[in-house]
Amino acid sequence: MMKHRILTLAVIGLFLSVSFAASTVMAAEKDGIMMKNGKIAKMYEGRDVGPMDRMTTMANGTKVMMNGKIVTKDGQQSQLEEGQIMMLDGKLIDNKSGK
């Protein structure tokens, strides 16, 4: 009986730890920089948390400037457009709804 209880608790602990790890990874996937209402805003866990306060370098080396200018690691330049989101991993996402 004691072994059954220990095994059950171990399985529950495993499931809880996996679910917490998954939620942390999913939250990190929603972090980035977006153009919203003509201004550059920071996103954390998918929510606008305020204006960008400095140039930000993404994980792949892409830089987003305070004015929304994007410069890739190899020097290519573009401009963050309304509704676009630059994720922290450097992927550019078109979010037409602007949310």
C-alpha atoms as one frame of an Amber mdcrd trajectory, in Angstrom:
protein
   0.000   0.000   0.000   2.823   2.422   0.870   4.556   1.758  -2.487   1.292
   2.498  -4.310   0.940   5.833  -2.488   4.551   6.820  -3.235   4.144   5.861
  -6.886   0.910   7.878  -7.135   2.529  10.943  -5.575   5.528  10.611  -7.879
   3.284  10.456 -10.964   1.269  13.486  -9.803   4.503  15.396  -9.153   5.775
  14.540 -12.617   2.580  15.768 -14.284   2.624  19.015 -12.302   6.263  19.727
 -13.131   5.676  19.076 -16.846   2.620  21.352 -16.909   4.516  24.196 -15.174
   7.438  23.835 -17.602   5.073  23.890 -20.582   3.312  27.031 -19.386   6.663
  28.831 -18.945   7.734  27.906 -22.484   4.388  28.999 -23.913   4.584  32.328
 -22.059   8.068  32.968 -23.438   6.705  32.413 -26.955   4.412  35.418 -26.430
   7.166  37.878 -25.492   8.390  40.441 -27.992   8.089  43.904 -29.538   5.085
  45.092 -31.528   3.887  48.099 -33.464   0.563  49.184 -31.967  -1.243  52.416
 -32.818   1.901  53.741 -34.480   4.066  53.178 -31.396   6.560  50.491 -30.440
   5.396  48.493 -27.423   6.859  45.646 -25.363   4.842  42.459 -24.974   5.065
  40.063 -22.054   2.961  36.898 -22.009   1.004  38.270 -24.964   0.037  41.555
 -23.279   1.176  45.098 -23.999   3.285  46.119 -20.990   4.285  49.591 -22.121
   6.496  51.478 -24.524   9.861  50.149 -25.614  12.567  52.030 -23.710  15.729
  50.926 -25.557  17.001  49.110 -28.613  16.435  45.363 -28.237  18.507  42.523
 -29.681  16.636  39.281 -30.346  18.045  35.777 -29.854  18.961  35.453 -33.558
  20.897  38.755 -33.577  18.143  40.882 -35.128  17.913  44.358 -33.595  14.744
  46.406 -33.164  15.383  50.126 -32.785  13.266  52.590 -30.810  11.612  53.852
 -34.017  10.643  50.325 -35.164  13.510  49.888 -37.601  14.590  46.239 -37.852
  18.201  45.347 -38.675  19.018  41.659 -39.158  22.346  40.137 -38.201  23.450
  40.268 -41.854  22.546  43.980 -42.153  19.190  43.816 -43.968  16.845  46.583
 -42.867  13.084  46.873 -42.707  10.426  48.659 -40.672   8.050  47.124 -38.139
   4.547  47.777 -39.502   1.258  48.191 -37.629   0.207  44.860 -36.081   3.539
  43.128 -36.675   5.266  41.469 -33.756   8.979  40.697 -33.500   9.238  37.778
 -31.097  12.279  37.496 -28.807  13.580  34.597 -30.902  13.687  36.938 -33.935
  10.633  35.656 -35.805   8.432  38.320 -37.348   4.691  37.682 -37.037   1.870
  39.531 -38.800  -0.944  40.027 -36.282  -3.553  41.791 -38.388  -5.928  42.136
 -35.427  -3.301  44.209 -33.575  -4.030  42.372 -30.320
